């Protein structure tokens, strides 16, 4: 353990410079607080920026450009066969990361936030020990835990050089045959990247369907694309063994009690994430994470230690960057004495597959599971002019509403630009909008956004561009 001999005092100490931590630090500084931000990585921005959301979207964009070129023939446009310069693609991705991390560094400097590079652990409920820094300890009045999460790995017994999503994002090579273990959003996005780069991808998912949190009708549309691009998609299956061979890896896959052994050039493991709460010295405080490593917090972000807050992946709820950022703003305002709380009605979820899937608020499967009655309006993109001009009619938008009040309870969509359009649905939920609010809001024509208005009309029984419901 390398520790310095300087001890500092801080009004607010933030542990972790990811999308929750650095946003909390900036907001607290704007509210007049003296802030110290402690980060053990060399770069700021956290997993999302450095080895997650941002680099994956850079690669997805590149792959989808090629896919668009391949599909351009139906428009009467022909290109030669595309090729990838992996070195240039790596350089492009890294330039995106460097630009954004540099921007965060500049914002923190301009706000007067001190950044300490090192590993922080609680010595008690008022001070942190810092490893790997000239600063040995930080005594704080308030502390924000924003340490994020890390990748789940295959059992240690395998002890094999398989890829995590972080390693896969560096494009070490393009294997001829790639096994992706896990059919969640990370596995799907990375599987489609490598399929687009030329790998034959086999996906294995333990659960009965991919993307368990999303409604099946949305997933089915995306699956048609995956079935076209992937070598195989195997649900209700699990990898029970992996062995290193002379040419790659041999994986034993079990489905319905039947075991098969298959050869792959590489294996990508994408089986979720776990909170970084097990090496924080929390045993020196009253804070005790649950068996999954989650820290319970109030709507204000407070832990059982009222002056210590927690945000992001270490707290209950989806492990999403935008949730962490919102929570970071809330706790900064609370500790500055402002009236604030994480009382958001909806947290949008987006999967950057092709086509994209997004949903916010109540889903149909949740409504059914919880016994909530809803009116559902679905509008297929085949009936939308803009979708036809794009040659992208593979999708739909749906709106869920309360049958009595007509208040919008949820919005789901699959299709082009779903990642952007879901913000309108989330805004509708936050404002308590009704079906009529969506229906009378003039949406520009011709755009994909019209599908939200059209789905609301279907839910209200006032459909124009699809067959009207029977009366």
C-alpha positions as CSV (number, residue, x, y, z in Angstrom):
1,X,0.0,0.0,0.0
2,X,1.4,3.4,-1.1
3,X,0.1,6.3,0.9
4,X,1.3,9.9,1.2
5,X,1.6,11.9,4.4
6,X,-0.7,14.8,3.7
7,X,-4.1,15.1,5.4
8,X,-6.8,17.3,3.9
9,X,-10.2,18.6,5.0
10,X,-13.1,18.9,2.6
11,X,-16.7,20.1,2.9
12,X,-17.7,17.4,0.3
13,X,-15.7,14.4,-0.7
14,X,-16.9,12.5,-3.8
15,X,-15.6,8.9,-4.3
16,X,-15.7,8.1,-8.0
17,X,-15.5,10.3,-11.2
18,X,-18.1,8.5,-13.3
19,X,-21.3,10.1,-14.7
20,X,-22.7,10.3,-11.1
21,X,-19.7,11.4,-9.2
22,X,-18.3,14.1,-11.5
23,X,-21.8,15.6,-12.0
24,X,-22.4,15.6,-8.3
25,X,-19.0,17.3,-7.8
26,X,-19.8,20.0,-10.4
27,X,-23.3,20.7,-9.0
28,X,-22.0,20.9,-5.4
29,X,-19.3,23.3,-6.5
30,X,-21.8,25.4,-8.3
31,X,-23.8,25.6,-5.1
32,X,-20.8,27.0,-3.2
33,X,-19.4,23.9,-1.7
34,X,-15.7,23.0,-1.4
35,X,-15.4,19.7,-3.2
36,X,-12.7,17.0,-3.5
37,X,-13.2,14.3,-6.1
38,X,-11.3,11.1,-5.6
39,X,-10.7,8.8,-8.5
40,X,-8.3,5.8,-8.9
41,X,-8.3,5.8,-12.7
42,X,-6.0,7.9,-14.7
43,X,-8.9,9.2,-16.8
44,X,-12.1,10.8,-15.6
45,X,-15.6,9.8,-16.7
46,X,-15.9,6.3,-15.2
47,X,-16.8,3.0,-16.9
48,X,-19.5,4.4,-19.1
49,X,-17.1,6.9,-20.8
50,X,-13.9,4.9,-20.8
51,X,-14.9,1.3,-21.4
52,X,-18.7,1.2,-21.8
53,X,-21.4,3.4,-23.3
54,X,-19.3,5.8,-25.3
55,X,-16.7,3.5,-27.0
56,X,-19.5,0.9,-27.7
57,X,-21.6,3.6,-29.4
58,X,-18.6,4.7,-31.5
59,X,-18.2,1.1,-32.7
60,X,-21.9,0.6,-33.2
61,X,-22.0,3.8,-35.4
62,X,-19.2,2.5,-37.5
63,X,-20.8,-0.9,-38.0
64,X,-24.2,0.5,-38.8
65,X,-22.7,2.8,-41.4
66,X,-21.5,-0.3,-43.2
67,X,-24.8,-2.0,-42.8
68,X,-26.6,1.0,-44.2
69,X,-24.3,0.9,-47.2
70,X,-25.1,-2.8,-47.7
71,X,-28.8,-2.0,-47.6
72,X,-28.6,0.9,-50.0
73,X,-29.1,-1.2,-53.1
74,X,-32.9,-1.0,-52.6
75,X,-32.5,2.8,-53.1
76,X,-30.6,2.2,-56.3
77,X,-27.3,2.9,-54.7
78,X,-24.4,0.5,-55.0
79,X,-21.1,0.5,-53.2
80,X,-18.1,-1.8,-53.3
81,X,-17.6,-4.3,-50.4
82,X,-16.6,-2.4,-47.3
83,X,-13.4,-3.2,-45.3
84,X,-12.4,-2.2,-41.8
85,X,-9.1,-0.6,-40.8
86,X,-9.0,-1.8,-37.2
87,X,-6.2,0.5,-36.2
88,X,-8.0,3.6,-37.5
89,X,-11.3,2.4,-35.8
90,X,-9.4,2.0,-32.5
91,X,-7.9,5.5,-33.0
92,X,-11.3,7.0,-33.7
93,X,-12.8,5.5,-30.6
94,X,-10.0,6.6,-28.4
95,X,-10.2,10.1,-29.8
96,X,-13.8,10.3,-28.8
97,X,-13.0,9.1,-25.2
98,X,-10.0,11.4,-24.9
99,X,-12.0,14.4,-26.0
100,X,-14.8,13.8,-23.5
101,X,-12.5,12.9,-20.6
102,X,-10.5,16.1,-21.3
103,X,-13.7,18.1,-21.3
104,X,-14.6,16.7,-17.8
105,X,-11.2,17.6,-16.5
106,X,-11.6,21.1,-17.8
107,X,-15.1,21.5,-16.3
108,X,-13.8,20.4,-12.9
109,X,-10.8,22.8,-13.0
110,X,-13.0,25.8,-13.9
111,X,-15.4,25.0,-11.1
112,X,-12.5,24.7,-8.6
113,X,-13.0,21.0,-7.8
114,X,-9.8,19.4,-6.6
115,X,-9.2,15.9,-8.1
116,X,-7.2,13.4,-6.1
117,X,-5.9,10.3,-7.9
118,X,-6.0,7.3,-5.6
119,X,-8.1,4.6,-3.9
120,X,-10.4,5.8,-1.2
121,X,-11.6,3.7,1.8
122,X,-13.5,4.8,4.9
123,X,-11.4,5.0,8.0
124,X,-14.6,6.0,9.9
125,X,-17.7,7.9,9.2
126,X,-15.9,11.2,8.9
127,X,-12.7,10.4,7.1
128,X,-11.2,8.5,4.1
129,X,-7.8,6.9,3.7
130,X,-6.3,7.4,0.3
131,X,-4.0,4.8,-1.2
132,X,-1.7,5.6,-4.1
133,X,-1.7,9.4,-3.6
134,X,0.3,12.1,-1.9
135,X,-2.8,12.8,0.2
136,X,-3.0,10.2,2.9
137,X,-6.5,11.0,4.2
138,X,-9.5,13.3,3.6
139,X,-11.7,14.4,6.5
140,X,-15.1,15.4,5.2
141,X,-18.3,17.0,6.4
142,X,-20.3,15.2,3.6
143,X,-19.4,12.3,1.4
144,X,-20.9,10.9,-1.8
145,X,-20.3,7.3,-2.7
146,X,-20.3,7.0,-6.5
147,X,-18.0,4.0,-7.1
148,X,-20.1,2.4,-9.8
149,X,-20.0,-1.3,-10.7
150,X,-17.7,-3.8,-12.3
151,X,-18.2,-6.7,-14.7
152,X,-19.3,-10.1,-13.5
153,X,-16.9,-12.7,-14.6
154,X,-17.0,-16.4,-15.3
155,X,-16.3,-18.6,-12.3
156,X,-12.7,-18.3,-11.2
157,X,-12.4,-22.1,-11.7
158,X,-12.2,-21.5,-15.5
159,X,-9.2,-19.1,-15.1
160,X,-9.2,-18.5,-18.9
161,X,-8.3,-15.5,-21.0
162,X,-11.8,-14.9,-22.2
163,X,-13.0,-11.3,-23.0
164,X,-15.0,-9.0,-20.9
165,X,-16.9,-6.3,-22.7
166,X,-14.2,-3.8,-21.7
167,X,-11.5,-6.0,-23.5
168,X,-13.8,-6.6,-26.4
169,X,-14.2,-2.8,-26.9
170,X,-10.5,-2.5,-27.6
171,X,-10.9,-4.7,-30.7
172,X,-7.9,-7.0,-30.0
173,X,-8.9,-9.1,-33.0
174,X,-11.9,-10.2,-35.1
175,X,-12.4,-13.9,-34.4
176,X,-14.0,-16.1,-37.0
177,X,-16.2,-17.7,-34.5
178,X,-17.3,-15.8,-31.3
179,X,-19.3,-17.1,-28.4
180,X,-21.2,-14.4,-26.5
181,X,-22.3,-15.5,-23.0
182,X,-25.3,-13.3,-22.0
183,X,-28.2,-11.9,-23.9
184,X,-28.6,-8.6,-22.1
185,X,-28.0,-5.2,-23.6
186,X,-24.2,-5.5,-23.4
187,X,-24.1,-8.9,-25.0
188,X,-26.4,-7.8,-27.8
189,X,-24.7,-4.6,-28.6
190,X,-21.2,-6.2,-28.6
191,X,-22.4,-9.2,-30.4
192,X,-23.8,-7.0,-33.2
193,X,-20.6,-5.1,-33.4
194,X,-18.5,-8.2,-33.9
195,X,-21.0,-9.7,-36.3
196,X,-20.8,-6.4,-38.3
197,X,-17.0,-6.7,-38.3
198,X,-17.2,-10.2,-39.8
199,X,-17.4,-12.6,-36.9
200,X,-19.8,-15.6,-36.8
201,X,-21.5,-14.9,-33.5
202,X,-23.3,-17.5,-31.3
203,X,-25.2,-16.0,-28.3
204,X,-26.2,-18.1,-25.3
205,X,-28.7,-16.7,-22.8
206,X,-29.8,-18.5,-19.6
207,X,-33.3,-17.0,-19.5
208,X,-36.2,-17.8,-21.8
209,X,-35.8,-14.6,-23.8
210,X,-33.3,-11.9,-24.5
211,X,-33.6,-8.5,-22.7
212,X,-35.8,-9.8,-19.9
213,X,-36.7,-6.2,-18.9
214,X,-38.3,-5.4,-22.3
215,X,-41.7,-6.4,-23.7
216,X,-41.5,-9.4,-26.0
217,X,-43.2,-7.6,-29.0
218,X,-40.4,-5.1,-29.0
219,X,-37.7,-7.7,-28.6
220,X,-39.2,-9.8,-31.4
221,X,-38.6,-7.1,-33.9
222,X,-34.9,-6.7,-32.9
223,X,-34.5,-10.5,-32.9
224,X,-35.4,-10.8,-36.5
225,X,-32.4,-8.6,-37.2
226,X,-30.2,-10.6,-34.8
227,X,-31.2,-13.9,-36.4
228,X,-30.1,-12.4,-39.7
229,X,-26.7,-11.3,-38.4
230,X,-25.9,-13.9,-35.8
231,X,-24.9,-17.5,-36.5
232,X,-27.2,-18.7,-33.6
233,X,-29.2,-17.4,-30.7
234,X,-29.8,-19.9,-27.9
235,X,-32.1,-19.0,-25.1
236,X,-32.8,-21.2,-22.0
237,X,-29.2,-22.4,-22.3
238,X,-26.1,-22.0,-20.2
239,X,-22.4,-22.4,-20.6
240,X,-21.4,-25.0,-18.1
241,X,-17.7,-25.3,-19.0
242,X,-15.0,-23.6,-21.1
243,X,-11.7,-25.1,-22.0
244,X,-8.7,-23.6,-23.8
245,X,-7.7,-25.5,-26.9
246,X,-4.9,-25.2,-29.4
247,X,-7.1,-23.2,-31.7
248,X,-9.3,-21.3,-29.3
249,X,-11.9,-22.4,-26.8
250,X,-14.2,-25.4,-26.4
251,X,-17.5,-24.5,-24.7
252,X,-19.9,-27.0,-23.2
253,X,-23.5,-25.7,-23.7
254,X,-26.5,-27.2,-21.9
255,X,-30.1,-26.8,-23.2
256,X,-33.0,-28.8,-21.9
257,X,-30.7,-31.2,-20.2
258,X,-28.7,-31.9,-23.4
259,X,-25.0,-31.0,-23.5
260,X,-23.1,-30.1,-26.6
261,X,-19.4,-29.1,-27.0
262,X,-18.6,-26.5,-29.6
263,X,-15.4,-24.8,-30.8
264,X,-14.9,-21.0,-30.8
265,X,-12.0,-18.7,-31.6
266,X,-12.9,-16.5,-28.7
267,X,-15.4,-16.1,-25.9
268,X,-17.0,-12.8,-24.7
269,X,-18.6,-12.9,-21.3
270,X,-21.4,-10.3,-20.7
271,X,-23.4,-11.6,-17.7
272,X,-24.1,-8.4,-15.8
273,X,-22.4,-6.1,-13.3
274,X,-22.0,-5.9,-9.5
275,X,-21.6,-2.8,-7.3
276,X,-18.2,-1.7,-6.2
277,X,-19.0,-1.7,-2.5
278,X,-17.0,-4.6,-1.2
279,X,-13.7,-2.8,-0.7
280,X,-14.7,0.6,0.5
281,X,-14.2,0.1,4.3
282,X,-17.9,0.4,4.9
283,X,-17.5,-1.8,7.9
284,X,-16.0,1.2,9.6
285,X,-19.4,3.0,9.2
286,X,-23.0,2.0,9.9
287,X,-23.5,1.4,6.2
288,X,-24.1,-2.3,5.4
289,X,-24.8,-3.2,1.7
290,X,-27.2,-6.1,1.0
291,X,-26.2,-9.5,-0.3
292,X,-25.9,-8.1,-3.8
293,X,-23.7,-5.2,-2.7
294,X,-26.5,-2.6,-3.0
295,X,-26.7,0.4,-0.5
296,X,-30.2,1.4,0.5
297,X,-30.8,5.1,0.3
298,X,-33.6,7.6,0.9
299,X,-35.2,9.7,-1.8
300,X,-32.6,12.3,-0.9
301,X,-29.8,9.8,-1.5
302,X,-28.9,9.5,2.2
303,X,-27.6,6.3,3.7
304,X,-28.0,5.3,7.3
305,X,-25.2,7.7,7.9
306,X,-27.2,11.0,7.2
307,X,-24.1,12.9,6.0
308,X,-23.0,10.1,3.7
309,X,-24.8,9.7,0.4
310,X,-24.8,7.1,-2.4
311,X,-25.7,7.3,-6.0
312,X,-25.6,5.3,-9.2
313,X,-24.8,1.6,-9.6
314,X,-24.3,1.1,-5.9
315,X,-27.9,2.0,-5.1
316,X,-31.2,0.2,-6.0
317,X,-32.6,0.6,-9.5
318,X,-31.2,0.1,-13.1
319,X,-27.4,0.6,-13.5
320,X,-27.7,3.4,-16.0
321,X,-25.5,6.5,-16.5
322,X,-28.4,8.9,-16.8
323,X,-29.9,7.7,-13.5
324,X,-26.5,8.2,-11.8
325,X,-26.2,11.7,-13.2
326,X,-29.7,12.7,-12.0
327,X,-29.0,11.3,-8.5
328,X,-25.7,13.2,-8.4
329,X,-27.5,16.5,-8.9
330,X,-30.1,15.5,-6.3
331,X,-27.6,14.8,-3.5
332,X,-25.5,17.8,-4.3
333,X,-28.6,20.0,-3.9
334,X,-29.7,18.2,-0.7
335,X,-26.4,18.6,1.0
336,X,-26.4,22.3,0.0
337,X,-29.7,22.7,1.8
338,X,-31.9,22.8,-1.3
339,X,-35.2,21.0,-1.5
340,X,-34.5,18.1,-3.8
341,X,-35.3,14.4,-4.1
342,X,-35.0,11.6,-6.6
343,X,-38.8,11.4,-7.3
344,X,-38.6,10.8,-11.0
345,X,-41.6,8.8,-12.4
346,X,-39.6,7.1,-15.1
347,X,-36.0,6.1,-16.0
348,X,-35.7,5.5,-19.7
349,X,-33.9,2.4,-20.9
350,X,-32.2,2.1,-24.3
351,X,-30.6,-0.8,-26.1
352,X,-28.5,0.4,-29.1
353,X,-29.1,-2.7,-31.3
354,X,-30.4,-2.4,-34.8
355,X,-33.2,-1.6,-34.7
356,X,-32.9,0.3,-31.4
357,X,-35.2,-0.6,-28.5
358,X,-36.3,1.9,-25.8
359,X,-38.9,2.0,-23.1
360,X,-39.9,4.2,-20.2
361,X,-42.3,3.9,-17.3
362,X,-44.6,0.9,-17.1
363,X,-44.1,-2.0,-19.5
364,X,-46.9,-4.4,-20.6
365,X,-45.2,-7.3,-18.8
366,X,-45.0,-5.3,-15.6
367,X,-48.7,-4.3,-15.9
368,X,-49.7,-7.9,-16.3
369,X,-47.5,-9.1,-13.5
370,X,-48.7,-6.4,-11.1
371,X,-52.4,-6.6,-12.2
372,X,-52.5,-3.1,-13.5
373,X,-55.2,-2.5,-16.1
374,X,-54.0,-0.4,-19.1
375,X,-55.2,0.7,-22.5
376,X,-52.5,-0.1,-25.0
377,X,-52.1,1.6,-28.4
378,X,-49.6,0.2,-30.9
379,X,-48.7,1.9,-34.1
380,X,-46.6,-0.1,-36.7
381,X,-43.9,1.8,-38.6
382,X,-45.2,0.2,-41.8
383,X,-48.0,2.8,-41.6
384,X,-45.6,5.7,-41.2
385,X,-44.5,7.8,-44.2
386,X,-41.1,8.7,-42.9
387,X,-40.3,5.1,-42.0
388,X,-41.1,4.1,-45.5
389,X,-38.9,6.8,-47.1
390,X,-36.0,5.4,-44.9
391,X,-36.7,1.9,-45.9
392,X,-37.0,1.1,-42.1
393,X,-40.5,-0.1,-41.4
394,X,-39.2,-2.8,-39.0
395,X,-40.6,-1.5,-35.8
396,X,-43.5,-0.1,-33.7
397,X,-44.3,2.4,-31.0
398,X,-46.8,1.7,-28.2
399,X,-48.3,3.8,-25.5
400,X,-49.8,2.5,-22.2
401,X,-52.5,4.6,-20.4
402,X,-54.7,4.4,-17.4
403,X,-58.2,3.4,-18.6
404,X,-60.0,5.8,-16.3
405,X,-57.8,9.0,-16.2
406,X,-56.1,8.4,-19.6
407,X,-52.8,9.4,-18.0
408,X,-49.8,8.0,-19.9
409,X,-48.2,5.2,-17.8
410,X,-45.6,3.9,-20.2
411,X,-44.1,4.2,-23.7
412,X,-42.1,1.6,-25.6
413,X,-40.6,1.5,-29.1
414,X,-38.4,-0.4,-31.4
415,X,-37.1,1.2,-34.6
416,X,-34.8,3.9,-36.0
417,X,-34.0,6.8,-33.6
418,X,-35.8,5.1,-30.7
419,X,-32.9,6.2,-28.4
420,X,-33.8,9.8,-29.1
421,X,-37.6,9.6,-29.3
422,X,-38.0,7.9,-25.9
423,X,-37.2,11.3,-24.2
424,X,-40.6,12.5,-25.4
425,X,-42.3,9.5,-23.6
426,X,-40.3,10.2,-20.5
427,X,-41.2,13.8,-20.5
428,X,-44.9,12.9,-20.9
429,X,-44.6,10.6,-17.8
430,X,-42.8,13.3,-15.7
431,X,-45.5,15.9,-16.6
432,X,-48.4,13.6,-16.0
433,X,-49.5,13.9,-19.6
434,X,-52.7,12.2,-20.9
435,X,-53.3,10.6,-24.2
436,X,-55.0,13.8,-25.4
437,X,-51.9,15.7,-24.6
438,X,-49.9,13.5,-26.9
439,X,-52.6,13.5,-29.5
440,X,-53.1,17.3,-29.8
441,X,-49.4,18.0,-29.7
442,X,-48.5,18.8,-33.3
443,X,-45.7,16.5,-34.4
444,X,-43.7,17.5,-37.6
445,X,-44.5,15.5,-40.7
446,X,-42.9,13.4,-42.0
447,X,-41.0,12.1,-39.0
448,X,-40.6,9.0,-36.9
449,X,-41.9,11.0,-33.9
450,X,-45.4,11.0,-35.4
451,X,-45.6,7.3,-34.3
452,X,-45.9,8.4,-30.7
453,X,-48.9,10.6,-31.5
454,X,-50.4,7.8,-33.7
455,X,-50.0,5.2,-30.9
456,X,-51.7,7.6,-28.4
457,X,-54.6,7.9,-30.9
458,X,-54.9,4.1,-31.1
459,X,-54.9,3.8,-27.3
460,X,-57.7,6.4,-27.1
461,X,-59.7,4.6,-29.8
462,X,-59.3,7.4,-32.3
463,X,-56.9,5.9,-34.8
464,X,-56.6,7.6,-38.2
465,X,-53.9,5.8,-40.1
466,X,-54.6,2.3,-39.0
467,X,-57.9,0.4,-38.8
468,X,-60.2,1.9,-36.2
469,X,-61.1,-0.4,-33.3
470,X,-64.6,-2.0,-33.4
471,X,-67.2,-0.2,-31.5
